[in-house]
Amino acid sequence: MEPHEVMVCMRCAGLRRSEMTDMRPMDVRGVNFGPFALSNVVYKGPLVRDVLIKAGFDLEKIKGFHLISSGLDDDFRGEPVETSVPLSVVLDPINEVILAYSANGESLPEDHGFPIRILYPGYIGLRSTKWLIKMIVSE
């Protein structure tokens, strides 16, 4: 599989987290970004579509399903973070959904999901599961 490069402007779901904790003090995990938690990064990795083909999935049979991705991060309840995106998004090559292993020509930084992160361009950063450990094709 050829690595694919995609430039992404990602917006963090934690925008203004620091202001929220100032209003109501609590232990909030993550970086306390201000109002400008945006990044422009060139990510590199294989298209998830190509990975699914290599794994033997029949794309016609699964196109109405969802892809659930799980990471090593925990949510506020201590449960593993899982996100679900329609496979129609993943399977359309124009969307450039990749398994990112590098950012701007270097290894993916630990805070951004090293060693691998699924990247959904056009979706809020939280959907792009960090520290990816599992992908499930589900009805």
N, C-alpha and C positions, 0 to 999 in steps of 0.2 A: 504494500500500500504506500502510495506516495504521500508524504506530509503535505498539508495544505496550509497556506498562510491566509489569515483574515485579520483586517484591521477593525477593531471594535471600540466604540465609545460606550463604556459601561457606566451605568448609574447605580449607585449603591442603595439598597433598601433602607440602610441606616442613616440616611440624610438627616441632619439636625439631631442626631442621637445625643450630642453633648447638651443641647438646649433642653431636651426632654428630661435628662437626668438632673439638670439644674432646677427644673420645676418640681420634680418629684424624685428626691434622692433614692436610688436603688442600685443594686449591682447589675449593670448591663454589660454583657460580654461584647467584645468587638472593639474596634477602633472608634473613638468618639469623634467622628467627622463633624465638621460644621456644615454649612449649607452648600458646599461645593465638592461633594464626593463623586467626582467624575474622573474617568481615565480614558485615555486614547492609547491603545496598545496593539501591537502586531503580535497575535498569537499564532502558534504553529502546532500542528498535530493532524492526525488522520480524520477524515470525515466520518462521523458516526455511521452514516449510510453505508460507507465502504466496509466498516467493521462488521455491521450486521450482515452484509452480503457474504463476507469472508467466513462468518460464523455459520452460514448455511440458511439464513432466514429467506423465505420467499416474500419479497417486498409487496407483491400484489395481495398476498393473504393477510399481511399485518398492517396495511396502510390505514385502516380505520381504528387501530389500537392506540395505546399510549406508551410512552417510554418513561419509566420511573427510574430516577437515578438516586442513589444513596451515597452519602459521604460519611466521613468520620466525625464531622461536626455534630454537636447536639443543639437542639432548640431550647427554648426557655424552660421546657418541662423536663429536660434531660433526655429526650427521645432523639434518635438519629434523624438528621435532616434528610428528608426525601422530597423530591419535586416530581411533578408529572407534567409532561408536555405531549400534545398530540403527535403521533408518529408522522402524520402528514407534514408537519413542520420539519421534522428530522429528515425525512426521506426526500424532500425537495432540495436538490443540490444548490439552488439559488440562495437558500438560507444559511449555508455554510456552518452547520452545527458540527463542531469538532471536539475531539479529546485533546485538549491543550496540554502540552508538556513544556512549552517554552513561551516566554514573553519578551518581546524586543530583543530576540537573538540570544537570550540567556535562559537558564533553567527557570521554570516557574517559581517565583518566590514562595516560601513557606506560608506566609500570610495570605497568599492568593491561591492556595490549593496544592502546592507541591506534594507529590510528584505529578499528579494529573487532575485535571478539572474538566468537566463537560462544559462546553461554552455554547450558549444559545443567543446569538446576536439578535438584537431587537427586543429582548426580554430584560426585565430588571435583574440586577446582579445576583440576587438571591436564588433565582432559578438555575443559575450556572453552578451547580453543586461542586463544592470544593472537596479535596481529598477523596475523590471518587473511589468507592470500593465495589460498587455493584450497579448494574443496569438490568432492569426487568422489562420485558415486553409484555404488556398486560391489556386485556380487554376492558 
